[in-house]
């Protein structure tokens, strides 16, 4: 079994350069099995944008590579002016798939659309972006309310993807012929599949495949079955329960990728009992994260050391998982003046993540040993999220990517752990933490910024802002003969110009 470990560094400056061109000529048709279907009619400010990026259609000004570097994509270079604004020079000669030019006016229109939607993206919104304007036909200027070193990373996010003006004219986003990528959408079966063909005028060069298909298959076992049968050639997020069978299949290549993603048990800190840090720490100490890794994930994850994995630059040096200690948990509850048998918690576990049912059952059992009663509430994530957002819940499992919004922890911290954060589902509010996050994201030097993130991560873990459970891994599978594919640490690209069938 091949093990792929991704770095999460941030690149520095940028250079002009051509796109990656395919070798061309081999042609063929490839099917990729995606986990979740689009849920928001391809609204670019939602997770649908990430699906469209993996489909090889949507592109951004800047690319975040598998090595964790920033490289030119639709922009060839970018610089920060003395007033803190960023200017991006657009790649010359790029056209959208409908033949219209990808010029500054089109880019400004696309990015302004994202800023003006009712529920803006966490990476790119009016809180962090003041204005987007055209300097000339080939230059776009992005102004921020305060100096922001993360702007190049913000525009590398799929939510800042660029579509043709035509895409925004209707009641919902039109993805047919409005991308710039190596593949163009020719047909869609809602919630089931996308059919694509090679973009013959792709700015990055020849596209090796002739056609491709994205199948949206929510059930992990079904993805594994279709991969093994050869119905699909690439599949993501394969269940660990299928690993033993797949690893023995000589027609498959299986790899595990360390993800910038942590499963957390959110504790609603806005109301009792979790407004008391002592109670939160007691719950944290009562949970055996190693048992969850071994029993549920079968080793395809690691016990969490806080919000960030230990192999990143943002985890405190020597960070280690919290060791289960029921006696310590009882002592903390006693110090808080709370009897374990008086605690009754409803734990939400959304079944979009099939492993969450088992994780919730383990936590229910472990807290039961402490004397705490846990009732599990299952459901689809969209049905549970309103209660999380409003604070009408006790605890909930959540799988959260800490580089999904911006390929730097600052985006995640500012969204999830400041008082007015747009995705502060734990409803954690501490003015000292707010100041620390605001100060950290303003630091231009990467090493200094990372050191500040380490301090914040340590504080969140020490205060049990919520219970960080496991750092996740993704299991990818592909048929032998697929060439030019490499899992991306931020899960951004799958169908590329270089992808081929040998």
N, C-alpha and C positions, 0 to 999 in steps of 0.2 A: 504494500500500500504506500503510495507516495504521500509525503507530508509536505505541504506548502505553508510556509510562515511568512506573512506579509509584514513589511515595515510600515511605519506610520509617520515618517518624517515629513517635513515641509520643505519644498524646494525654495531656492532663493530667487534670483532674478530671472529674466526671460530673454530669449534670443529669437530672432526671425528664423524661420525654417519651414520647409515643406512638410506636408502631412505624410503619414505612413502609407506607402502604396503597396497594394497587393501584388502577388506574383503573376496573377492573371492566367487565364487559359484552362484551368482544370474544371471550372464550372460545377454543375451539380446542385443538388437541393439538400438543405440541412434543416432539421427540426429541433427546436430548443424548447424544453419544458420549463416554464416559469411557474412560480408557486402561487402568487396572488393575482387575480384578474384586476383590471382597472376598476376603480370604485367611484371615480368622480368625473366621468365623461372626458377623460384626458386633460382635465384642468392642470395647467403647468405648475401651479403653486402647490399641488398635492403630490402624493407618492406615485401617482400615475406617470409623472415626468420621468421617474427613475426607470419604470418599465419601458418607456419609449426610448430612453437612452440605451438600455440593454438590447433593444430591438434594432439598434444600428440606425435609427432615424434621427432622433433629436441630438443636437450638438450644442456645446457651450463655447464661450469665448476662450476659455482656458481649460486645459486637460490636466487632471490629476492622475498620474501614471501609477502602474502597479508597483513601482519603486518608491512611491510617495513623493514624487517631484512634480512641480508645476511646469508644464510645457505649453507652447503655442497650440491653439486649435483654430477657432475662427478669428482670433486676434493673434498677431505675430509678436507683439511686444507690449509692455505696459510699464508705466512709470508713475511715481507719486510726486505731485507738484509741491511747491513750498507751502501752499495753503492747505495741504492734506488731501486734496482731491486726487483721484486716479484717472489717468488717460490711457485708453486702449486703442492701439492702431489695428485696424481691421485687415484681414487677409484680402489681397487684391484678387478680383476675378471670380469670387465665389457667387454662385447663384442658388436660389432655392430650387427645389425640384419642380416647381411650376414655372421656372424660367425667370422669375423676378430677381433683381439684384439684392445681394446681402450687403447693403450699405448702412451708413450710420443712421439714417432715418428709420430703416427697418429695425435695426437693433434697439434704438431708443424706444420705438413703439412696442417692441416685445417686452423689454424690461420694465417700461412704464406700466404696461398691462399687469404685470405681476405685482407691482407696487400698489395698484389701485383696486385690486379685487377685495371683496368683503372680508375674507379670511386669508391674509397674506402668508407667504412661506416664512418659516422660521429663519431661514438663511438670508432672505432678501426681502426686506419690508421697510416701511417708512420710518420705523424706529432706528434703523441702522443706515438707511440710505435716504438722503435728503432730496436728491435730484439726479436725473440722467438726461444728458443733453448732447447734441451733436456739435462738435467743434468745426468739423468740415465733413466731407463725404466719407472720409476714411478714418475718422477719429471720434471716439465716444468718451465723454467726460462723466465720471461718477463722483458726486459730491456727498460727503457724509456729515452728520451733525457734529461729530468730533473726529479727530484723526483715528483712522481704523486701518491697522496693518493687515487685516484679514480680508480686505476687499477682493484681491485676486482669488482667494479661496472661495469667497461667496459666489463669484461669477463662474467658478468651476463646478458649482452644484447644479444638478439637473433642473432644479426649480428656476434657475436663471438661463435655461435653454432658449435658443433663438428659433422662432418659427416665422414663416412668411406673413406679411400683413393679412393675407386672405384667411389665415387660421383663426383670427380673432373677430371676424365679421359676423358670425352667427351667434346663436344662443349658447352654443358649446364649441369647444375647440375642434377645428377641422385638421386632422393629421394627414389627410391624403394629399400628397404632393407639396406639403408645406415645410418639410424638413430640409436639412443640408447634408445629412449623413450618407453613408455608403448604401443604405437600403431605403427604398420607398414603399410605403404601404399601398397595396393594391386592393385589399379587401379585409373586412373585419366581421367576424361573427361575435357579437357582444358577449363578453365574459367567457368566451371559449377560445378564440384564436385570432391571430393576425397573419395575413399572407403578405409577403414582401418579395420584391425583385431588386436586382442590382441597379444602383444609380449609375447609368452610363456616363454621366457628366460629373462624377464625384471629384471634388477638388483635390482629394488626397491620392488620386491615381486609380489604377485598375482595381475592381472589386472581383475577387476570385470566384465566389459562388455566383450562380445564375439566379437562384431563388432561395427563399428561406421561409420558415413558418415558426411563429411563437404560439405554443399551446399553453393555456392557463389551466393548470391541473392542481387544485388545492390539496387533494389527498396525496400524502407523501408516498404511500405504498403504491399508488397508481403510477406516480412518476417513476418509481423504481422498476415497476413491472414493464412500463413502456420502454425504458432504457434497456433493460435486459432482453426484450423481444426485438429490439432494433427499430421500433416505431419512432423513437426520438434518438438523436445522436448526442445531445448534451442535456443534462438535468441538474438542477440545483436543489439544495436543502433536502438531501435524501435522508430518510430516517435511519438512525443508528441501528434499529432493529433489523434492517436489511443488509447491514454491512458485511456480515459473515458470508452471506450468499454471494453478494456482489464481488467481494474480494477474491473469491475463488473462480470467478468467470474470466477466462482468458480473453474474452472479447471486450472487456471493460478496463478502463483506467479510473481508479478512485483516488481522490485527494481530499485532504482536510486542510482548510484554510483558517488560520486564526483571524477572527473577526474583531473589529473595533465595536463590539456590542456586548452589553451586559444585561443579564436577567436580574431584575430587582423585585423585591417585595416592597412595593410602595406602602408607606404608613401615612395615613392622613394626619399630618401634624397640626391641622387647624382646629381639631376638637379632641376632647378626651377619648381614650386614655393617652393617645400618642402626641398630645401637646406637651407631655412630660418626657424629657430626654432619658430619665431613669427607666421609664417603662419601655421606651424604644430600645434602649441598650439591653434590657432584660430579654426582650424578644429576639434581638440580634444574637445574644449569647446562647439562647436556647436552640437555635437552628444549626444543624450540622450540615454545612455546605458540601463537605466531602462525601457524605452519604447521598446527597442529591446528585453529585457528579457520577458516583459509582452506580447508584441504583436506577437513575432515570436516564442520564446521558451516556451511560456505559463508557465513560472515559472521554467522550467527544466534547469536552469542555473542561475548564479548570475552576477550582473554588475562587470566588472573587476576593480581591484584596482591597476593595473600595470600588469607586466608579470606573477606574481605568486598570487594564490588565498590567500585570507586573512587568511584562516585556516592553512596555511603552516608556516614553520619556516623561510621563506625567504621573506615574505611580511613585509614591514616596520610596526612597531607598530602603531596602530591607522590608518592604511591605509584605505582610503575611495575612492569610485568612484568619478570621475570628474562630477560635477553637470552641466547640460546644462545651459549656460548663453549666449544668442545671443548678448546681449549688450557688454559683455566682449569680445566675438569673434570679433565683429566689431571694438572694440578699439584696439585689437591686430593686426588686418589687417591694420588699420589706422597707427599704429606705424610702421608697416613694409612697409608702403607706397604702399599698394595694395588695389585696389577697389574690393569689392566682385564680382561685375558684370563683372569684367575683368578676373575672375578665371573660367576656364573651365577644368574639371577633367574627365578622363576616369577611371571608377572603374571596375576592373575585378572581376567576381564572378563565380567560377567554380561550375558547377552543379552536380559534384560528391557529394557535400553536398547540398541536396535539399533545406535546409533552407536558403542558401546564397542568392537566388533570392529575398526572402522577406527581408533579412537583407539589401541588396543593395538598395531595394526600399525605406526602411525606411530612410537610410542615404541620398539617393537622395532627399527625401522630406524635411528632416531636413536641409540639406545644401542649399536647394532651398529657405527656409525661410530666410537664411542669404544672398541670392542673388547669390550664387555660382551655376554654371551649372554643373550637373553631368550626364555623359552618361555611361550607364551600358553595359559592354561587357561580355557576357556569353560564356561558353565553357567547355570542359573537362579539368581537371587539366593538363594532359600531354601536351595539346596544348598551355596552358597559361604559364607554368613554364619556357620555354626558354626565354620569354620576361622578366620574373621576374629575372632570373639569369643574364641576360645581362644588366638589367637596362633600358630596353626599355618599360617603362610603367609609369603611374602616381600613381595609387593606386590599391591595390588588397586585397580582403579578403583572410585570411589564417587561417585554424584550425591547431594549432601547439601544440604538446605535449612537455612540458618542461622537462620531465623525460624520454622521449622515447629513446634518444641517450645514456644517462647514467642516472642512478637513483640518480642523484645529479644535481642541476641546473648548475653546472660548465660546463657540456658538452653542454647544450643548449646555455649558454651565450657565450662560446668560438666559437660556430658554427654560431650563428645568429647575434652577436652584436660586434664582433671585425672586424677590417678593412679587413683582409684577411680571414674571416670566411668562411667555406665551404658552409654554407647555409645562408649567409647574404643577404637575399632577399630585405631588406630595404636599402641596400648599405649605411648603417650607418657607419661612420668612425670618431672616436674621440680618439686620442692617450691617453688621460687621462683614458677613459673607457677601452681601451686595457690593460693598465698597471694595472688597478684595477682588471680586470678579471684574468689576468695572476697571480697576487699576491694572489687573493682569492683561486684559484684552487690549489695553492701550500701549503695552510695552512692545517696542519694535524689535528688539533683539530677541531672537528665538530662544536662546539658552536661558535668558533671564525670564522670559515669559513662561517657559516650561517649569522653571523653579517655582514660580508663583502658582502655577497649576498644581504642583505637587503639594504645596501647603494647603490649598483649598481641598484637594482630594483627601488629605489626612484629616482635615476638620470634619468633612462630611461623614467619613467613616467613624471617627471617634465619637461624634454626636449621634451616630445611628440616625442620620437624617432620613434614611430608609435602610432596609436590609439588602445589601448587595449580595447576591447569591452565587452566580457563576458567570464567568467570561466565556462567551460562546465560540464555537467553531462551526464552519459551514462544511458540509460534505457534498462535494461535486462528483458527478460521474460523467464520463464520455465514452463513446464507442471508440475502440481502437481504429485508427485511421483518420480521426479528426486532427487536423493540424492548425497551428496558429492560435490556439486558445490558451489563455492563462487566467485563472480566477483573479478577480480584482479585489483588493482589500476593502474597498468601499462598495463593492457589488455594483459597479457602474457600467461596465462594458462587457458584452457577450458577442453579439453579431458585429464583427468588424470587417474591414476590407481584406485583411489577411487570412481570415478564417477559411479553411479549405478541407476537402475530403480527399484523403490520399488514396 
